[in-house]
Amino acid sequence: MVLAPIALFVYNRPEHTKRTIDSLSNNDYAEQSELFVFCDGPKPDTNMDKIREVRSIVKEATGFKKVIVYEKKQCRFGKIHYIWSD
């Protein structure tokens, strides 16, 4: 069976990120699924602590066939830039 990949967009909510990844990894087909995580970059003058915590959580994610993490170095103003940017 060919499974669709899972896309997860994250920013600065570590508790939500952890719960979401845990929930996704508990699904029946998680071990056969690829998880793509898109971490948006910080806005100017943003406290980086929660952003770093979120990035650490996604890098430690397990329970999937593969976890691919994309990190933006600066703010790209939301999800649409991941979909359309080079």
VEXVEXVO-412303 format. One line per 2 residues: number of its first residue (from 1); their letters; for each residue y, x, z of N, C-alpha, C. Coordinates in pm, 1 decimal. Atoms other than C-alpha are relative to their C-alpha. Layout:
NUM) a) Y:X:Z:Y:X:Z:Y:X:Z  ...
//
This chain:
1) mv) -117.4:84.2:0.0:0.0:0.0:0.0:124.2:89.1:0.0  -126.1:-72.9:6.8:343.4:130.8:-94.6:99.9:-70.4:91.5
3) la) -94.9:57.2:-95.8:593.5:78.3:186.3:142.4:40.7:-34.1  -141.5:-31.4:19.1:969.7:61.3:155.8:45.8:92.6:111.8
5) pi) -52.2:-86.7:-105.9:1157.1:334.5:344.4:89.4:-80.2:94.5  -86.3:61.6:-100.8:1353.9:248.5:656.3:129.5:79.7:4.9
7) al) -131.1:-65.1:-11.1:1728.9:325.9:665.3:65.2:-44.1:130.2  -67.3:27.4:-126.7:1910.4:352.2:997.8:133.1:73.7:-0.3
9) fv) -133.9:-57.8:-4.2:2286.2:411.0:1023.3:44.3:7.9:145.2  -37.6:-20.2:-140.2:2410.8:558.9:1352.3:134.7:69.7:9.1
11) yn) -128.5:-66.7:-22.4:2733.6:684.2:1503.3:8.8:53.9:142.7  -24.9:-51.7:-134.8:2804.7:705.2:1877.5:-54.8:-90.7:110.3
13) rp) 60.5:88.4:-100.0:2577.7:463.2:2063.5:-142.5:46.9:30.8  132.4:-57.6:-26.6:2289.5:664.9:2209.4:-102.4:-100.2:53.1
15) eh) 95.5:96.3:-56.8:2134.2:378.4:2407.8:-54.7:-92.9:-108.7  42.7:87.2:109.7:2125.4:149.4:2102.6:-90.2:75.7:-97.6
17) tk) 78.8:-81.9:92.6:1992.4:430.7:1884.8:-141.0:20.5:52.9  131.5:-23.4:-61.5:1708.7:510.4:2125.9:-84.4:-126.6:-3.1
19) rt) 74.5:126.6:-1.2:1607.9:145.1:2163.1:-44.2:-40.2:-140.7  33.4:35.9:138.0:1617.2:90.1:1787.3:-114.3:85.4:-52.7
21) id) 106.7:-89.5:46.3:1403.6:395.4:1709.3:-130.9:-31.3:71.1  121.7:35.8:-74.2:1156.8:304.2:1984.8:-62.0:-127.9:-55.4
23) sl) 49.0:127.2:53.5:1129.2:-49.9:1849.5:-61.3:18.0:-139.1  52.7:-24.8:134.7:1084.1:66.9:1490.0:-132.5:75.4:4.9
25) sn) 121.4:-82.2:-6.6:820.1:323.3:1588.9:-119.6:-77.4:54.8  108.6:82.5:-53.1:616.6:51.6:1764.4:-56.0:-99.1:-101.8
27) nd) 49.6:89.9:103.8:568.4:-143.7:1440.7:-130.6:52.9:-59.5  133.2:-34.6:50.4:223.7:-148.5:1280.5:0.0:107.5:-107.9
29) ya) -0.1:-92.7:112.3:321.7:51.0:972.0:93.9:119.0:19.3  -95.4:-108.9:-24.5:559.8:300.0:1134.7:-57.2:136.2:-39.4
31) eq) 59.9:-130.6:28.9:318.5:592.5:1101.9:-18.9:24.5:-149.6  11.1:-13.3:145.2:301.7:526.4:727.3:136.1:-10.2:-68.2
33) se) -134.8:24.0:53.5:678.2:480.2:684.8:90.7:120.9:17.0  -103.0:-103.7:-9.2:960.3:721.0:614.6:126.6:-62.0:58.4
35) lf) -123.8:44.6:-63.9:1269.3:683.5:833.7:113.3:91.2:-45.0  -120.0:-72.6:41.2:1603.2:789.1:685.1:111.8:-38.3:95.7
37) vf) -106.6:25.4:-96.9:1876.8:824.7:946.7:128.5:62.0:-52.5  -130.8:-42.9:48.2:2241.7:849.7:840.5:96.8:2.7:117.7
39) cd) -92.2:-18.2:-112.7:2473.8:991.4:1108.5:140.6:19.2:-55.0  -137.5:-11.1:48.1:2839.7:927.3:1034.3:71.9:110.1:76.4
41) gp) -78.2:-105.5:-62.7:3088.9:1203.0:1111.1:103.9:-55.8:95.3  -98.3:45.2:-98.8:3344.3:1188.0:1390.6:134.8:-31.6:-63.4
43) kp) -138.1:29.0:38.2:3683.6:1030.1:1347.2:88.1:107.9:62.0  -90.5:-98.0:-61.4:3981.0:1257.2:1417.7:25.0:-34.6:146.9
45) dt) -27.1:15.0:-143.8:4040.9:1308.3:1791.3:-105.9:-82.4:72.6  109.9:72.9:-63.3:3699.6:1163.7:1884.9:-73.9:91.1:96.3
47) nm) 85.6:-71.7:-93.4:3499.8:1270.6:2188.3:-138.7:12.0:-63.7  125.4:-26.8:71.2:3187.1:1430.7:2041.2:-125.0:-18.1:85.5
49) dk) 117.2:3.4:-87.8:2957.9:1387.9:2344.7:-104.2:-103.4:-43.2  95.8:105.0:37.8:2800.2:1056.7:2241.4:-54.1:21.1:-140.9
51) ir) 46.3:-28.9:136.3:2781.7:1160.4:1876.5:-108.8:107.4:4.6  102.0:-105.1:-15.7:2591.2:1476.5:1976.1:-128.0:-56.6:61.5
53) ev) 116.3:60.6:-63.9:2363.0:1270.9:2199.2:-80.8:-83.4:-100.3  67.2:79.6:103.5:2283.0:1030.7:1913.8:-74.0:91.5:-96.9
55) rs) 63.7:-92.2:95.1:2209.4:1320.3:1678.2:-122.0:67.8:60.8  115.0:-58.4:-68.2:1978.3:1475.5:1934.7:-116.4:-99.3:4.9
57) iv) 103.0:104.5:-5.4:1790.0:1146.5:1973.8:-69.5:-14.5:-135.1  63.1:21.1:131.2:1733.2:1105.4:1599.0:-80.7:122.0:-43.7
59) ke) 75.7:-120.6:36.5:1619.6:1466.7:1557.1:-133.9:7.5:72.8  123.8:-0.4:-78.0:1351.1:1406.6:1821.7:-88.3:-121.5:-28.7
61) at) 75.1:122.4:29.9:1226.9:1079.1:1668.8:-140.4:33.2:-49.7  139.6:-16.7:40.8:849.2:1055.9:1629.6:-60.6:-137.1:-26.9
63) gf) 71.8:124.3:24.1:596.6:795.2:1525.0:10.5:-49.4:-143.1  -17.5:36.1:140.4:685.9:790.5:1155.6:-69.8:103.6:-87.5
65) kk) 58.6:-94.7:95.5:528.9:950.8:848.9:93.2:119.4:-16.4  -101.0:-104.1:19.5:851.9:1145.1:803.9:133.6:-53.9:49.3
67) vi) -135.5:36.5:-42.7:1201.6:1141.8:956.5:96.8:93.7:-70.9  -100.1:-77.2:74.0:1489.9:1255.7:735.7:136.2:-37.2:56.5
69) vy) -129.5:24.2:-64.4:1830.5:1295.6:901.3:111.3:58.6:-85.9  -120.3:-43.4:71.1:2161.1:1316.1:714.1:116.9:-6.7:97.4
71) ek) -115.9:-4.8:-89.2:2467.9:1424.5:911.1:126.2:28.8:-79.1  -131.8:-26.4:58.1:2825.3:1394.4:789.4:78.8:82.5:101.2
73) kq) -78.1:-87.0:-88.1:3055.4:1660.9:929.9:132.7:-63.1:39.6  -124.5:68.5:-32.2:3361.4:1436.6:918.9:-15.3:-147.0:-33.6
75) cr) 6.8:144.7:16.7:3428.4:1065.7:919.9:6.5:-37.9:-147.5  1.7:48.7:137.7:3342.3:890.8:594.2:25.6:-150.6:-5.2
77) fg) -39.5:140.8:-6.5:3451.6:543.9:706.4:-111.6:-97.0:-36.0  104.0:101.1:8.0:3119.3:368.3:715.5:-113.0:26.0:-97.3
79) ki) 126.7:-11.0:71.6:2791.2:307.3:540.5:14.0:13.2:-150.8  -10.0:3.0:145.8:2911.6:253.0:186.1:11.7:139.9:-60.8
81) hy) -14.3:-135.8:52.7:2997.7:623.1:143.3:-133.9:72.5:-8.2  132.4:-60.0:10.6:2636.5:721.5:210.9:-70.2:-49.2:-125.3
83) iw) 69.1:60.0:112.9:2518.3:488.3:-59.3:57.2:48.9:-132.2  -65.0:-31.1:126.6:2771.7:589.7:-324.5:49.7:142.5:-13.5
85) sd) -55.2:-135.5:12.7:2877.2:948.5:-245.3:-104.6:96.6:-53.9  90.0:-102.4:55.8:2728.9:1256.2:-413.7:-52.4:89.4:108.6
//
